[in-house]
Amino acid sequence: MERNNETLTTDFILLGLWPESHHLGILICLILLVYFLAVMGNAVLILLIWLDSRLHTPMYFLLSQLSFIDFTLISTTVPKMAINFFSGKRTISQVGCGAQIFISLTLGIAECLLLTFMSYDRYIAVCNPLRYSVIMSPAICTQMVIVSWTGGAVTSLAHTAYAMHFPVCRPRVIPHFLCEGVALLKLTCEDISAYMRSVIVSSFLVVFIPLSLILASYTLIFLAVLRMNSPEGRNKALATFSSHLCVVTLYFGPAILVYMRPGSSKTPKLNQSLFTFNAILTPMLNPLIYSLRNKDVIAALKNTVIRKCPLQGMKNHWGPDVIDGLTTGAFRA
């Protein structure tokens, strides 16, 4: 009997997202809607990049990796949150908690590094276009992706192992909607100052330095765009530039406030709101930002839909000019 009780106490209890809210059911339904839109948006973007040969470029290859990270990140948190809410059971096993910390940290750090490589890709495309195909070769792009995933996994493994080895001396209740290292360590009575210092150092390496490189790249891009003589080229570069910068702001802003703000561990409710933005809203917004103002993605979507629908057969009967005029008018509408 004692062994069974001991086994049960190894589980943690996740209080969830704003448990004191009186409209939690509506909130969960809205989050599930966001989850559905994020999964569909990122899946469609990955599929388009894979199917359309015009999107087989370094920028879209890196973008497909970003979409995969967003797809996986939101899938590690929202389904568990919804299951806990609808089942009434808020428990998560110790192994599950460690896995959630490892996966979410791996994806978060990989996204920081990947956004840095994406800014470098745009810098080469705008500031050194003649050497773009040489510098951003398929081998280099693959290495960028490997470095992003490996850097995220190694750093996350170190933090997860260190956070999980502390004994728990308080009620195993985590005031969060997911297992998160700093929130978990509030349950221990041991000195965690060394770990918090390691969090600051890691944040400097994987958040502050990448952000500095990104801002430097975009500053050089912006200066190069201002010197362009072609209005069309300037507008296209600015559209891509603004999309990337918007995604960087959405991702790095909350990350800096959570991990690099003095006294952030004393504001758990604010941290939870920032985590919600980063882990739930950003994965939904990213595919919208990259697709709505991107003519290549819209054209790829249009061509894919036309190829898969019965209108392709009508083209052969009525002629391509008639059908293309109809479909173009429909898409513009």
Buried (B, 14 or more C-beta within 10 A) or exposed (E): EEEEEEEEEEBBBBBBBBEEEEEBEEBBEEBBEBBEBBBEBBBBBBBBBEBBEEBEBBBBBBBBBBBBBBBBBBBBBBEBBBEBBEEEEBBBEBEBBBBBBBBBBBBBBBBBBBBBBBBBBBBBBBBEEEEBEEBBEEEEBEEBBEBBBEBBBEBBEEBBEBBBEBEBEEEBEBBBBBBBBBBBBBBBEEEBEEBEEBBEEBBEBBBBEBBEBBBEBBEBBBEBBEEBEEEEEBEBBBEBBEBBBBBBEBBBBBBBBBBBEEEBBEBBEEBBBBBBBBBBBBBBBBBEBBBEBBEBBBBBBBBBEBEEEEBEEBBEEEEEEEBEEEBEEEEEE
